[in-house]
């Protein structure tokens, strides 16, 4: 299932009405068909609604407006190297690939990493590197990163990820208990430490250490 021109206009209108106004972000989201990332067919009729949907391994694909707001707050520039923690369906990384120079995305579920890699290859998104690993520790070998996006909720911004953020860099991370409403936090690294800005209430699956057994 794909969107026709009218459906695409409605999709973009919904994003704008819910706070996604950055033209570069809207353009990137227009280029990435969410239908390619909603797998299994069970929820295919809800693909383009602004709602989260379940995917494999007990995870979710976030609602498009939240993806857009997080991407907008991350402020990815064309030369940026970006780390995403929590590949999930691959939808967010695909959008980031149209904004930054190099995207590294990590997931603890081998199946999700494998499926996302297959989609990226099919769509010739060659600037995305998919890694199966414990994203809570980041990728020290590739650090520092200009931008870091965490798509699972941590009780606090993870120290290893903060340490891998370049001076002036930005991290977007949901913070709070996994069974409660969380706060989406924007962290900016400064010469004096880190500045924290609360963006909005969200709800994400928890950030879990270790590699899954699946």
Steps between C-alpha positions, in 0.01 A plus 500: 500500500632843402357850514360678197554874461191588704598260776853639505367854537277391787791320668718813480213720617459281809870529575492879468189530716678307776811714507727366226578816303865472394500482117804267488338257743169505313685440172688204649179350639331543163780295340466208744189283463392382845326210327839342429562472874163375627547127459271202542183634338291498820507878535550594136170692498637727776839562337453869430311593815682704762530220750765252620468145370644170627787334314707188563676422829245684713608840367311780326532736208441848642222725384614721212446830681727389788762385248476840335523696825802299616671543163424872497644547850813305404576763231705266278726681254635361170850431638384344828590155625198365688451213744155348543444269796213265423465422130158343539324495164767720340254781424679764707845412364371520144377854562830597662685363195351781288626764744847398622825374351534169685244320717596225745204312646521237773241247615519223758271278292679319218175446311413870495851596392492241223157606370589870509827436317308320226267798451788750495678295234183472291461879504871568443542685829873443502587752771340288776705248699291251701657332802364237739618598845427662835414852399497630857880503479504670161778441249826618658702402193301743284468784752468791524162553339348828393152379589361206701137385493372247754170331411447322833442646844783520753462594867772760443698606190758218471849610604682305226288675234556844651875432492481421126330827411717756322534848649197693382326173417139413577340187645126435502391239756174398673555500876282340766359174630397259225151447646423873523486803274854611425655834407679555173826675587736697278858490631758742358869462583665830592847598627346519848329159490153413372184707453166321535173608341171318550307479172179305560340194658552171313476126555771261376607144566779480763869518420636156598865408534645191332431320172168317469497122469278498189 
